[in-house]
Amino acid sequence: MSSTATISTRRSWPGRLPFYYGWINVIVASVAMTATLPGRTHGLGLVTEPLLEALQVNRVTFAHINLVASLIGAAFCLPVGWMIDRWGVRVTVTTVVAALGVSVLGMGESTSWISLLAMLILVRGFGQSALSLVAMAAIGKWFSRRLGLAMGAFAVLLTFGFIASVLGMGAAVEQYGWRAAWQGIGFILLALVPVFWLFTRSTPESCGIEPDRPDVATSARAAGAVDFTFRQTLATPVFWVVVLGSSAFNLVWSGVTLFNESMLAERGLDQKFAVEIMAILTGIGLLANLGGGALASRTRVVKLLGVGLVLLAGALVLFPTIDGPTGARLYAAAIGLSGGLITVVFFAAFGHLFGRAQLGRIQGAAQFATVLASALGPVLMAECQELTGSYAPMFYTLAAVVGGLAVAALIVPVPLAPPTILSTVDVPQWS
């Protein structure tokens, strides 16, 4: 055993490279996050119709299956966060990817709603929840000073990864059918397991590399301090502001993207324009990822969240007033910009604010909350539309909630800067 606070005396091959190995971990993390596709709503959406037809399951039943699977799957974040801190990112990512691959293969063999529910819980749990968490930790455990920049680059790579994987999966489903395409993803995931083991490294210290520390001269805390523990983190107001703000965005995002076409039809816009709106969301979000990553320092990260939430609240207020293409484009631009900023903040904030020692558990709790919010978003939107005949009341309600969280983000006190060393946490040498 060795402490992550101590730089290993054995300088492994990542430590002999002429550049900081953390940037390889950024690429690895983007591949890992792209690999969550089968556990995400937009990935499942690619096979929903043929799956329902094959299993003779109606949409209402599937909606309930998906909700239960998402809620139970969210709980996977908690033990996986502990695994990251205890065993390291390298062991955890290979274990989770292998489990996800087997689960995807099992789902491809589903023949009833019961087997579908069982497999979907595993796919949601290991994909949307666990693997997303590991991908974020793979970067957070390596970066401090340049964490915002690293997370911005990660978000950009992820955007291209999701676009490519969605297009590839869509073509495969059309050509080979949903079962063959879905199982093909399972085999790809299993093939990636040795790749993750070869290239992932848990911390710079485990490779004999000096970590990407903040500049001590500008740090508010001197050497010798310790990172925030999980319990200390939960006791800070800023943690809950970041978690609730990010969760509110996820709730809105899952609802407005899943029912995008239906919502725009309510405003008198057709399906072709709905596609344009999704393109604007993606394009503006990509630009915001770049800008947000460059700006997301420790002193700015929570304020960036506040700015993103202000934009989101404005977009929510704007939507019910849309009466033509111009208003819809402004709405999409505001949602995309807020999403790009809030996404980078969620990726970077916890490492900036609380350090690296127990980052897995800290991000695990945060990820748990955001997955729950994502599951509830479409349900709230659909219930509102059914009860009132319009989505507008829910938009106004969410705008008020998001506005309140924006104010909280702009005024909440930020704790002292993360320290420049890690606390004593035993991590096996295989990390």
Buried (B, 14 or more C-beta within 10 A) or exposed (E): EBBBBEBBEEEEEBBEEEEBBBBBBBBBBBBBBBBBBBBBBBBBEBBBEBBBEBBEBEEEBBEEBBBBBBBBBBBBBBEBBBBBBBBBBBBBBBBBBBBBBBBBBBBBEBEEBEBBBBBBBBBBBBBBBBBBBBBBBBBBBBBBBBBBBBBBBBBBBBBEBBEEBBEBBBEBBEEEEBBEBBBBBBEBBBEBBEEBBEBBBBBBBBBBBEBBBBEEEEBBBEEEBBBBBBEBBBEBEBBBBBBBBBBBBBBBBBBBBBBBBBBBBBBEBEEEBBEBBBEBBBBBBBEBBBBBBEBBBBEBBBBBBBBBBBBBBBBBBBBBEBEEBEBBBBBBBBBBBBBBBBBBBBBBBBBBBBBBBBBBBBBBBBBBBBBBBBBBBBBBBBEBBEEEEEBBBBBEEBBEBBBBBBBBBBEBEBBEBBBBBBBEBEBBEEB
